[in-house]
């Protein structure tokens, strides 16, 4: 396993037990005791997500649950967990994680075009400025604004969870 960004001897990981996981559809390896963040960094992955409004690139800043940038979506069978903090997710065999708030990929995000228009959308911008013409709001403007504001998505279809009636 080639991990050019990992220290040879330091850390509290078990280097005898390799753990495989997937991030954004690509298979990587880490060690037992790694967090998702430490395994991604060891594999040279520094870009893990995009900011909400302007879709600017985001990497790791913190080392615990206070991490503001490295939010990922975890998948396990038919279940999904959005907004998991990569620095707090223990690496387990078969873990599947994906970047959030980016399309089509984290390295090329179409939403980053918002950066070009940032002078027109200052802090506290009132999105209902787009009210004219009136019938465009519900059919065009609102769906686009709502889609851009979302950061994660649930699975399609029936929920695997059993809920009491």
GUMARMI-582921 format. One line per 8 residues: number of its first residue (from 0); their letters; for each residue x, z, y of N, C-alpha, C, CB. Coordinates in nm, 2 decimals. Each point is the difference from the previous one (the first is absolute). Glycine has a CB too. Layout:
NUM> A> X/Z/Y/X/Z/Y/X/Z/Y/X/Z/Y; ...
//
This chain:
0> XXXXXXXX> 0.08/0.00/-0.12/-0.08/0.00/0.12/0.09/0.00/0.12/-0.19/0.12/-0.12; 0.17/-0.21/0.21/0.08/-0.01/0.13/-0.08/0.06/0.11/0.11/-0.21/-0.08; -0.06/0.32/0.13/-0.06/0.07/0.11/0.11/0.03/0.10/-0.18/0.10/-0.14; 0.21/-0.20/0.23/0.11/0.01/0.09/-0.02/0.10/0.11/0.04/-0.24/-0.04; -0.16/0.29/0.06/-0.03/0.09/0.11/-0.01/0.15/-0.05/-0.11/-0.19/0.12; 0.15/0.21/-0.25/-0.01/0.13/-0.06/0.14/0.07/-0.01/-0.21/-0.07/-0.13; 0.22/0.20/0.16/0.12/0.07/-0.01/0.03/0.02/-0.15/-0.04/0.12/0.22; 0.16/-0.12/-0.26/0.04/0.00/-0.14/-0.03/0.14/-0.07/0.18/-0.16/0.05
8> XXXXXXXX> -0.16/0.27/0.02/-0.01/0.13/-0.07/-0.09/0.10/0.06/0.23/-0.04/-0.07; -0.27/0.02/0.20/-0.08/0.10/0.06/-0.15/-0.01/-0.03/0.17/0.00/0.19; -0.24/0.10/-0.16/-0.15/0.00/-0.02/-0.05/0.08/-0.12/0.00/-0.22/0.11; -0.12/0.25/-0.11/-0.07/0.07/-0.11/-0.08/-0.09/-0.09/-0.01/0.20/0.15; 0.07/-0.30/-0.20/-0.07/-0.10/-0.09/0.07/0.00/-0.13/-0.07/-0.14/0.19; -0.01/0.10/-0.29/0.06/-0.01/-0.14/0.04/-0.14/-0.02/-0.15/0.19/-0.09; 0.28/-0.22/0.10/0.05/-0.13/-0.01/0.00/-0.06/-0.15/0.14/0.05/0.20; -0.18/0.04/-0.29/-0.01/-0.05/-0.14/-0.14/-0.06/-0.03/0.16/0.18/-0.07
16> XXXXXXXX> -0.26/-0.16/0.15/-0.13/-0.05/-0.02/-0.04/-0.10/0.11/-0.06/0.22/-0.12; 0.06/-0.35/0.08/-0.05/-0.10/0.09/-0.15/-0.01/0.01/0.21/-0.13/-0.05; -0.26/0.10/0.16/-0.15/-0.01/0.02/-0.02/-0.13/0.07/-0.04/0.25/0.02; -0.05/-0.33/-0.08/-0.04/-0.13/0.06/-0.12/0.01/0.08/0.11/-0.13/-0.19; -0.12/0.06/0.30/-0.12/0.00/0.08/-0.01/-0.14/0.07/0.01/0.25/0.04; -0.13/-0.28/0.02/-0.02/-0.12/0.07/-0.03/0.03/0.15/-0.08/-0.12/-0.21; 0.14/0.05/0.30/-0.03/0.01/0.14/-0.03/-0.14/0.05/0.14/0.21/0.03; -0.25/-0.24/0.03/-0.04/-0.13/0.05/0.01/-0.11/-0.11/0.07/0.07/0.23
24> XXXXXXXX> -0.10/-0.04/-0.35/0.00/-0.09/-0.11/0.14/-0.02/-0.07/-0.19/-0.11/0.12; 0.29/0.17/-0.07/0.14/-0.02/-0.05/0.04/0.12/-0.08/0.06/-0.16/0.19; 0.01/0.15/-0.30/0.04/0.11/-0.08/0.13/0.06/0.04/-0.12/-0.10/-0.19; 0.13/0.23/0.20/0.12/0.07/0.04/0.02/0.11/-0.10/-0.03/-0.06/0.25; 0.15/0.13/-0.23/0.04/0.11/-0.09/0.04/0.12/0.09/0.06/-0.15/-0.19; -0.09/0.27/0.15/0.05/0.12/0.06/0.04/0.10/-0.11/-0.14/-0.04/0.21; 0.15/0.16/-0.17/0.03/0.11/-0.10/-0.10/0.11/0.00/0.24/-0.06/0.02; -0.25/0.13/-0.12/-0.09/0.12/-0.01/0.04/0.09/0.11/-0.05/-0.03/-0.25
32> XXXXXXXX> -0.04/0.08/0.33/0.03/0.09/0.11/0.00/-0.07/0.14/0.13/0.13/-0.16; -0.13/-0.27/0.16/-0.01/-0.07/0.12/-0.14/0.01/0.06/0.18/-0.16/-0.09; -0.19/0.14/0.22/-0.13/-0.03/0.06/-0.01/-0.15/0.01/0.00/0.22/0.13; -0.11/-0.27/-0.10/-0.02/-0.14/0.02/0.09/-0.05/0.11/-0.24/0.01/-0.08; 0.25/0.07/0.19/0.09/-0.04/0.11/0.14/0.00/-0.03/-0.16/0.10/0.15; 0.21/0.00/-0.23/0.15/0.00/-0.03/0.03/-0.12/-0.10/0.01/0.25/0.03; -0.10/-0.28/-0.12/0.02/-0.11/-0.09/0.00/-0.14/0.08/-0.10/0.14/-0.19; 0.01/-0.15/0.28/-0.01/-0.12/0.08/0.13/-0.02/0.08/-0.25/0.02/0.01
40> XXXXXXXX> 0.29/0.09/0.06/0.13/-0.01/0.08/0.12/-0.03/-0.09/-0.10/0.16/0.16; 0.10/-0.10/-0.28/0.12/-0.03/-0.09/0.00/-0.14/-0.05/-0.01/0.23/-0.08; -0.11/-0.30/0.08/-0.01/-0.14/-0.04/0.01/-0.09/0.12/-0.14/0.07/-0.19; 0.17/-0.02/0.31/0.02/-0.08/0.12/-0.13/-0.04/0.07/0.20/-0.08/-0.11; -0.31/0.15/0.08/-0.12/-0.03/0.07/-0.02/0.09/0.12/-0.11/-0.08/-0.22; 0.12/0.03/0.34/-0.01/0.08/0.12/-0.13/-0.02/0.08/0.25/-0.01/0.01; -0.31/-0.11/-0.03/-0.12/-0.03/0.07/-0.12/0.02/-0.09/0.12/-0.17/0.14; -0.20/0.27/-0.11/-0.11/0.04/-0.09/-0.14/-0.02/0.05/0.16/0.16/-0.10
48> XXXXXXXX> -0.17/-0.18/0.23/-0.14/-0.02/0.06/0.01/-0.05/0.14/-0.08/0.19/-0.14; -0.04/-0.20/0.20/-0.01/-0.05/0.13/-0.09/0.10/0.09/0.02/-0.24/-0.09; 0.01/0.25/0.22/-0.08/0.08/0.08/-0.15/-0.05/0.01/0.21/0.06/0.14; -0.29/0.03/-0.10/-0.15/-0.03/0.00/-0.04/-0.11/0.11/-0.04/0.23/-0.08; 0.08/-0.21/0.20/-0.05/-0.08/0.11/0.08/-0.13/0.01/-0.08/0.20/0.12; 0.21/-0.20/-0.11/0.08/-0.12/0.03/0.07/-0.05/-0.13/0.03/0.08/0.23; -0.05/-0.01/-0.34/0.06/-0.04/-0.13/0.16/-0.01/0.01/-0.21/-0.12/-0.05; 0.27/0.21/0.12/0.14/0.00/0.01/0.06/0.06/-0.13/-0.01/0.03/0.25
56> XXXXXXXX> 0.13/-0.07/-0.29/0.06/0.04/-0.12/0.03/0.15/-0.01/0.10/-0.22/-0.02; -0.13/0.28/-0.09/0.02/0.15/-0.02/0.08/0.03/-0.12/-0.21/0.04/0.12; 0.31/0.05/-0.11/0.08/0.04/-0.11/-0.01/0.16/-0.01/0.15/-0.20/0.03; -0.06/0.26/-0.10/0.00/0.14/-0.02/0.06/0.07/0.12/0.01/-0.03/-0.25; -0.07/0.15/0.29/0.06/0.08/0.10/0.02/0.14/-0.05/-0.11/-0.14/0.18; 0.01/0.20/-0.25/0.00/0.13/-0.05/0.04/0.01/-0.14/-0.17/0.06/0.16; 0.17/0.07/-0.21/0.04/0.02/-0.14/-0.10/0.08/-0.08/0.24/-0.01/0.07; -0.36/0.03/-0.01/-0.10/0.08/-0.06/-0.14/-0.05/0.04/0.16/0.20/-0.01
64> XXXXXXXX> -0.25/-0.10/0.00/-0.14/-0.04/0.03/-0.03/-0.03/0.15/-0.07/0.15/-0.19; 0.17/-0.13/0.27/-0.01/-0.03/0.15/0.03/-0.14/0.03/0.05/0.24/0.05; -0.02/-0.32/-0.15/0.04/-0.14/0.02/-0.12/-0.08/0.07/0.15/0.01/-0.21; -0.12/-0.07/0.33/-0.11/-0.06/0.07/-0.02/-0.15/-0.03/0.05/0.16/0.18; 0.05/-0.22/-0.25/0.00/-0.15/-0.01/-0.02/-0.05/-0.14/0.15/0.00/0.19; -0.10/0.07/-0.29/0.01/-0.06/-0.14/-0.13/0.03/-0.08/0.25/0.02/0.01; -0.36/-0.07/0.04/-0.13/0.02/-0.07/-0.02/-0.12/-0.09/-0.10/0.14/0.19; 0.07/-0.11/-0.32/-0.02/-0.11/-0.10/-0.13/0.02/-0.07/0.25/-0.03/-0.03
72> XXXXXXXX> -0.29/-0.07/-0.04/-0.12/0.01/-0.08/0.04/0.00/-0.15/-0.14/-0.12/0.17; 0.10/0.22/-0.25/0.03/0.02/-0.14/-0.11/-0.05/-0.08/0.14/0.20/0.05; -0.10/-0.26/-0.17/-0.10/-0.06/-0.09/0.02/0.06/-0.14/-0.01/-0.21/0.14; -0.10/0.25/-0.20/0.01/0.05/-0.14/-0.13/-0.05/-0.07/0.15/0.20/0.06; -0.14/-0.31/-0.14/-0.11/-0.05/-0.07/-0.11/-0.04/0.10/0.04/0.15/-0.19; -0.16/-0.10/0.18/-0.10/-0.04/0.10/-0.01/0.09/0.12/-0.13/-0.09/-0.19; 0.22/0.19/0.19/0.01/0.09/0.12/0.10/-0.04/0.10/-0.08/0.19/-0.15; 0.06/-0.15/0.27/0.10/-0.03/0.11/0.00/0.12/0.10/-0.04/-0.25/-0.03
80> XXXXXXXX> 0.16/0.27/0.08/0.01/0.11/0.10/0.07/-0.06/0.13/0.01/0.18/-0.19; -0.09/-0.19/0.29/0.06/-0.05/0.13/0.07/0.11/0.07/-0.18/-0.17/0.02; 0.27/0.13/0.07/0.07/0.09/0.09/0.09/0.10/-0.07/-0.18/-0.03/0.16; 0.23/0.00/-0.27/0.09/0.10/-0.07/0.14/-0.01/0.08/-0.12/-0.03/-0.23; 0.18/0.15/0.25/0.12/0.00/0.07/0.12/-0.02/-0.10/-0.11/0.16/0.18; 0.18/-0.26/-0.16/0.10/-0.04/-0.10/0.11/0.11/-0.02/-0.04/-0.24/0.06; 0.07/0.32/0.04/0.10/0.10/-0.01/-0.05/0.12/-0.08/0.09/-0.07/0.21; -0.22/0.07/-0.24/-0.06/0.11/-0.08/-0.06/-0.04/-0.13/-0.05/0.11/0.21
88> XXXXXXXX> 0.07/-0.24/-0.25/-0.06/-0.05/-0.12/0.12/0.01/-0.11/-0.17/-0.15/0.12; 0.14/0.23/-0.23/0.10/0.01/-0.10/0.01/-0.13/-0.08/-0.04/0.25/-0.02; 0.15/-0.30/-0.01/0.02/-0.13/-0.08/-0.03/0.03/-0.14/0.17/-0.09/0.16; -0.27/0.02/-0.22/-0.04/0.01/-0.14/0.01/-0.14/-0.06/-0.15/0.21/0.04; 0.16/-0.21/-0.17/0.01/-0.13/-0.07/-0.13/-0.08/0.02/0.15/0.11/-0.17; -0.13/-0.23/0.21/-0.12/-0.09/0.02/-0.07/0.01/0.13/-0.02/0.01/-0.24; 0.08/0.06/0.34/-0.07/0.02/0.13/-0.01/-0.14/0.06/0.10/0.24/0.03; -0.21/-0.26/0.03/-0.03/-0.13/0.08/-0.03/0.04/0.14/-0.08/-0.13/-0.21
96> XXXXXXXX> 0.15/0.08/0.30/-0.02/0.03/0.15/0.01/-0.13/0.07/0.09/0.23/-0.02; -0.16/-0.23/0.14/-0.01/-0.12/0.08/0.00/0.04/0.15/-0.12/-0.12/-0.18; 0.19/0.04/0.26/0.00/0.02/0.14/-0.14/0.00/0.06/0.23/-0.09/0.02; -0.26/0.15/0.09/-0.13/0.00/0.07/0.01/-0.07/0.13/-0.06/0.21/-0.12; -0.05/-0.25/0.17/-0.01/-0.06/0.13/0.08/-0.12/0.03/-0.05/0.23/0.08; 0.06/-0.32/-0.18/0.08/-0.12/0.01/-0.07/-0.11/-0.08/0.21/0.13/0.04; -0.20/-0.25/0.01/-0.05/-0.12/-0.07/0.07/-0.12/0.05/-0.23/0.11/-0.03; 0.28/-0.20/-0.05/-0.01/0.00/-0.15/0.11/0.09/-0.07/-0.09/-0.23/0.02
104> XXXXXXXX> 0.19/0.26/0.06/0.10/0.09/-0.06/0.06/0.09/0.11/0.06/-0.17/-0.18; 0.02/0.27/0.13/0.05/0.10/0.10/0.12/-0.07/0.08/-0.06/0.19/-0.15; 0.13/-0.29/0.09/0.11/-0.06/0.07/-0.05/-0.11/0.10/0.14/0.05/-0.20; -0.25/-0.11/0.17/-0.07/-0.10/0.09/-0.14/0.04/0.01/0.16/-0.19/-0.07; -0.19/0.26/0.18/-0.13/0.05/0.03/-0.07/-0.08/0.11/0.07/0.23/-0.07; -0.18/-0.30/0.04/-0.07/-0.08/0.09/-0.05/0.08/0.12/-0.07/-0.15/-0.18; 0.04/0.28/0.15/-0.05/0.09/0.11/0.10/0.03/0.11/-0.15/0.10/-0.17; 0.27/-0.13/0.14/0.11/0.02/0.11/-0.02/-0.09/0.12/0.16/0.07/-0.19
112> XXXXXXXX> -0.25/-0.17/0.18/-0.03/-0.08/0.11/-0.06/0.09/0.12/-0.04/-0.20/-0.15; -0.02/0.31/0.11/-0.05/0.09/0.11/0.11/0.05/0.09/-0.17/0.08/-0.16; 0.29/-0.08/0.12/0.12/0.04/0.08/0.01/-0.09/0.12/0.11/0.09/-0.20; -0.15/-0.22/0.19/0.01/-0.10/0.11/-0.10/0.03/0.11/0.08/-0.17/-0.17; -0.19/0.24/0.13/-0.11/0.02/0.09/0.00/0.15/0.05/-0.13/-0.19/-0.11; 0.23/0.27/0.09/-0.01/0.14/0.02/-0.02/0.03/0.15/0.15/0.04/-0.19; -0.11/-0.12/0.29/-0.03/0.03/0.14/-0.15/-0.01/0.03/0.22/-0.09/0.06; -0.30/0.02/-0.15/-0.14/-0.01/0.03/-0.08/0.11/-0.07/0.03/-0.25/0.02
120> XXXXXXXX> 0.03/0.33/-0.11/-0.06/0.10/-0.07/0.07/0.14/0.02/-0.08/-0.17/-0.17; 0.07/0.22/0.30/0.07/0.13/0.02/-0.07/0.11/-0.07/0.07/-0.08/0.22; 0.00/0.20/-0.22/-0.06/0.12/-0.07/-0.13/0.03/0.06/0.23/0.09/-0.04; -0.33/-0.07/-0.04/-0.14/0.03/0.04/-0.07/-0.12/0.03/0.08/0.21/0.10; -0.04/-0.33/-0.14/-0.07/-0.13/0.02/-0.14/0.01/-0.05/0.22/-0.13/-0.01; -0.31/0.08/0.08/-0.14/0.01/-0.04/-0.04/-0.13/-0.06/-0.05/0.16/0.19; 0.03/-0.16/-0.33/-0.02/-0.12/-0.07/-0.13/-0.06/0.02/0.14/0.09/-0.17; -0.24/-0.02/0.23/-0.13/-0.06/0.03/0.01/-0.09/0.12/-0.12/0.20/-0.10
128> XXXXXXXX> 0.24/-0.22/0.15/0.02/-0.10/0.11/-0.05/-0.14/-0.06/0.20/0.13/0.10; -0.19/-0.14/-0.23/-0.04/-0.13/-0.06/-0.15/-0.01/-0.03/0.23/0.00/-0.11; -0.31/0.06/0.19/-0.14/0.00/-0.02/-0.07/-0.14/0.03/0.00/0.25/0.05; 0.07/-0.33/0.03/-0.06/-0.12/0.04/0.05/-0.12/-0.08/-0.03/0.09/0.23; -0.05/-0.18/-0.27/-0.15/0.00/-0.01/-0.05/0.10/-0.10/0.00/-0.24/0.07; -0.11/0.29/-0.04/-0.05/0.12/-0.07/-0.01/-0.02/-0.16/-0.13/0.05/0.21; 0.09/-0.17/-0.25/-0.02/-0.02/-0.15/0.14/-0.02/-0.07/-0.23/-0.10/0.05; 0.34/0.09/0.03/0.13/-0.02/-0.06/0.05/0.14/-0.05/0.05/-0.20/0.15
136> XXXXXXXX> -0.10/0.31/-0.09/0.06/0.13/-0.03/-0.02/0.03/-0.15/-0.05/0.08/0.23; -0.07/-0.08/-0.28/-0.02/0.04/-0.14/0.05/-0.10/-0.10/-0.19/0.13/0.07; 0.19/-0.26/-0.04/0.04/-0.10/-0.09/0.15/-0.04/0.00/-0.23/-0.09/0.02; 0.29/0.11/0.09/0.14/-0.05/0.01/0.10/0.12/0.04/-0.09/-0.23/0.06; 0.07/0.29/0.06/0.09/0.09/0.05/0.01/0.13/-0.08/-0.04/-0.09/0.22; -0.07/0.15/-0.24/0.00/0.13/-0.08/0.06/-0.01/-0.14/-0.20/0.07/0.13; 0.17/-0.17/-0.21/0.06/-0.01/-0.13/0.15/-0.02/0.01/-0.21/-0.10/-0.09; 0.26/0.02/0.19/0.14/-0.02/0.01/0.07/0.13/0.04/-0.04/-0.24/0.06
144> XXXXXXXX> -0.01/0.31/0.04/0.06/0.13/0.05/0.00/0.10/-0.12/-0.08/-0.05/0.24; -0.03/0.06/-0.31/-0.01/0.10/-0.11/0.11/-0.04/-0.11/-0.25/0.04/0.05; 0.26/-0.17/-0.08/0.10/-0.04/-0.10/0.14/0.04/0.04/-0.15/-0.19/-0.07; 0.18/0.16/0.20/0.13/0.03/0.05/0.03/0.15/0.01/-0.01/-0.21/0.13; -0.09/0.29/-0.12/0.02/0.15/0.01/0.02/0.07/-0.13/-0.14/-0.01/0.21; 0.09/-0.05/-0.32/0.01/0.06/-0.13/0.15/0.00/-0.05/-0.23/-0.08/-0.05; 0.26/0.18/-0.02/0.14/0.01/-0.05/0.01/-0.01/-0.15/0.06/0.14/0.20; -0.17/-0.12/-0.27/0.00/0.00/-0.15/-0.14/-0.04/-0.05/0.18/0.18/-0.01
152> XXXXXXXX> -0.18/-0.22/-0.11/-0.13/-0.05/-0.06/-0.02/0.06/-0.14/0.03/-0.21/0.13; -0.16/0.23/-0.16/-0.03/0.05/-0.13/-0.01/-0.11/-0.10/-0.12/0.19/0.11; 0.10/-0.15/-0.23/-0.02/-0.10/-0.11/-0.14/-0.06/0.01/0.17/0.12/-0.15; -0.18/-0.24/0.11/-0.13/-0.07/-0.01/-0.07/0.04/-0.13/0.08/-0.19/0.15; -0.21/0.19/-0.15/-0.07/0.02/-0.12/-0.04/0.15/-0.02/0.12/-0.18/-0.10; -0.16/0.21/-0.02/-0.06/0.13/-0.03/0.11/0.11/0.00/-0.18/-0.11/-0.13; 0.15/0.22/0.18/0.09/0.12/0.00/0.02/0.05/-0.14/-0.07/0.06/0.24; 0.19/-0.03/-0.28/0.03/0.06/-0.13/-0.04/0.15/0.00/0.18/-0.17/-0.04
160> XXXXX> -0.20/0.23/0.15/-0.03/0.14/0.00/-0.15/0.03/-0.04/0.17/0.03/0.18; -0.19/0.07/-0.25/-0.13/0.05/-0.04/-0.05/0.10/0.10/0.05/-0.04/-0.24; -0.16/0.01/0.30/-0.06/0.09/0.10/-0.13/0.06/-0.05/0.11/-0.13/0.19; -0.13/0.26/-0.17/-0.12/0.06/-0.05/-0.12/-0.05/0.09/0.13/0.20/-0.08; -0.25/-0.21/0.01/-0.12/-0.04/0.07/-0.08/0.11/0.05/0.00/-0.21/-0.13
//
